Amino acid sequence: MSDFCGRCHRTWAQIESQGLRGVIYVRFQPYRLTNSRCCDAADKRIRCQACHTSTAKACRVGRRNCVRCHMPKVALPGAHYQFTDHEIRIVRPGAPYPD
């Protein structure tokens, strides 16, 4: 699914081949999702459609507003929009942006 969505949103391989890092890549959701420690291509909970086109519960623990802690909004320098960071993780206040 990441390759399918990556046709428009870029895949991990496309971004990795450029060798660049930083907050600018928050825009490329398949790349960020693949960087998640929990990413497993066989796990249906870690797919684009688990959150975007399905009512299935993706997390066994949380009940709502999961993205607040695990997928924060990130502002891009010079942009007028915040993107949801699709690298699933526990976000610590004041922690640097993960490459």
C-alpha positions as CSV (number, residue, x, y, z in Angstrom):
1,M,0.0,0.0,0.0
2,S,2.9,2.3,0.7
3,D,4.0,2.0,-2.9
4,F,0.5,2.7,-4.1
5,C,0.2,5.9,-2.0
6,G,3.8,6.7,-2.8
7,R,2.9,7.3,-6.4
8,C,1.7,10.7,-5.3
9,H,3.2,11.0,-1.8
10,R,6.6,9.5,-2.5
11,T,7.9,6.2,-1.3
12,W,10.6,5.4,1.3
13,A,13.0,4.4,-1.5
14,Q,12.5,7.7,-3.4
15,I,13.2,9.8,-0.4
16,E,16.1,7.6,0.9
17,S,17.8,7.7,-2.4
18,Q,18.1,11.5,-2.2
19,G,20.0,11.1,1.1
20,L,18.5,14.2,2.6
21,R,16.9,14.6,6.1
22,G,14.9,17.0,8.1
23,V,11.4,18.3,8.7
24,I,10.7,19.0,5.0
25,Y,10.1,15.2,4.6
26,V,7.1,15.3,6.9
27,R,5.1,15.9,3.7
28,F,5.9,12.4,2.4
29,Q,3.6,10.1,4.5
30,P,4.7,6.7,3.1
31,Y,8.3,7.6,3.9
32,R,7.5,8.6,7.4
33,L,5.2,5.7,8.1
34,T,7.9,3.2,6.9
35,N,10.3,4.8,9.4
36,S,8.0,3.9,12.3
37,R,9.4,1.2,14.6
38,C,6.0,-0.6,14.4
39,C,5.9,-0.7,10.6
40,D,5.3,-4.2,9.4
41,A,4.0,-4.7,5.8
42,A,2.0,-7.7,7.0
43,D,0.2,-5.8,9.8
44,K,-3.1,-4.4,8.5
45,R,-3.2,-1.9,11.3
46,I,-0.1,-0.1,9.8
47,R,-1.5,0.8,6.5
48,C,-2.8,4.0,5.0
49,Q,-6.4,2.7,4.8
50,A,-6.4,1.6,8.4
51,C,-6.9,5.2,9.4
52,H,-8.0,6.9,6.2
53,T,-10.7,4.6,4.7
54,S,-11.6,2.2,7.5
55,T,-13.4,2.2,10.9
56,A,-11.2,-0.5,12.2
57,K,-9.4,0.1,15.5
58,A,-5.7,0.5,14.8
59,C,-4.6,0.6,18.4
60,R,-5.5,-1.9,21.1
61,V,-4.9,0.7,23.9
62,G,-6.1,4.1,22.8
63,R,-9.7,4.9,22.1
64,R,-9.5,8.4,20.5
65,N,-7.2,11.2,19.5
66,C,-4.2,8.9,19.0
67,V,-2.5,11.3,16.6
68,R,-2.0,13.9,19.4
69,C,0.6,11.7,21.0
70,H,1.8,9.5,18.2
71,M,1.5,11.5,15.0
72,P,1.9,15.3,15.9
73,K,1.2,18.2,13.5
74,V,4.5,19.7,12.3
75,A,4.9,23.2,10.8
76,L,7.2,23.5,7.8
77,P,9.5,26.6,7.8
78,G,8.0,29.2,5.4
79,A,4.7,27.2,4.9
80,H,1.3,28.2,6.0
81,Y,0.2,24.6,6.8
82,Q,1.0,22.0,9.4
83,F,1.4,18.4,8.3
84,T,0.6,15.3,10.3
85,D,3.8,13.4,10.9
86,H,3.2,9.8,9.9
87,E,6.1,8.4,11.8
88,I,4.3,6.7,14.6
89,R,6.1,7.1,17.9
90,I,5.8,8.4,21.4
91,V,6.4,12.2,21.1
92,R,8.2,13.8,24.0
93,P,7.8,17.5,24.6
94,G,10.9,19.4,23.4
95,A,12.4,16.3,21.7
96,P,14.1,17.1,18.4
97,Y,12.4,16.1,15.1
98,P,13.4,12.6,14.2
99,D,15.2,12.1,10.9
